[in-house]
C-alpha cells in the first residue's frame, strides 16, 4: 500500500472535477463554496471534488486556512479548448494513481471486472471492501467519460485509450503519444 484512502477519488464526475478549476479561479476556495458552485452540493461533496482535483495535481490545499489554490497545470488546463482539455485529461488520468494502476492491470490481464478493480484499489490504499466497491464506480466513471475504456457486455472493462508509455519513454515517444 502506498496511498491513503483520500487519494482514491470519490468524485463521480471528471467534468465537475474540471469545474473546480473555474470555481477556484472565481475565488471560491473553500470546499463548501466549491460544492455550491458545482450545483447545490454540500461541503462534503465539494471536498470530494477538491480532493479529486488535488489527486490530479490541478489544485493544492492549504490545511491551515482550509483553502484551495490552482497549480500551474490547473491554471493552464482551465484555458484549454474542450478538445485539448479532454486530450490532456486522458493523458493525465492514465498517469495518475490509482487510475494508472487500474489501467496497467487492465492491459496486463486483457480486461478487469469490478471485483478485480476493487482488489487493485485495496492493494494501493487501506480501503475496506465496501469502500473499494464504491470507489470503483468513480474510477470507472472517469475512465468511461474520457473514453479510455470499453465494456464487453460480460462485466469486463478493457482499455482503449492512447498508447501507454514505459517509464523510460523518450521525449519523442511522449510527444507522439500526446498528439494522439
PyMOL commands that set and color helices and strands:
alter all, ss='L'
color gray80, all
select helices_A, chain A and resi 5-7+14-25+31-37+43-55+72-77+82-95+99-109+114-124+129-145+171-179
alter helices_A, ss='H'
color red, helices_A
select strands_A, chain A and resi 59-62+67-70+112-113+149-151+156-159
alter strands_A, ss='S'
color yellow, strands_A
deselect
rebuild
show_as cartoon
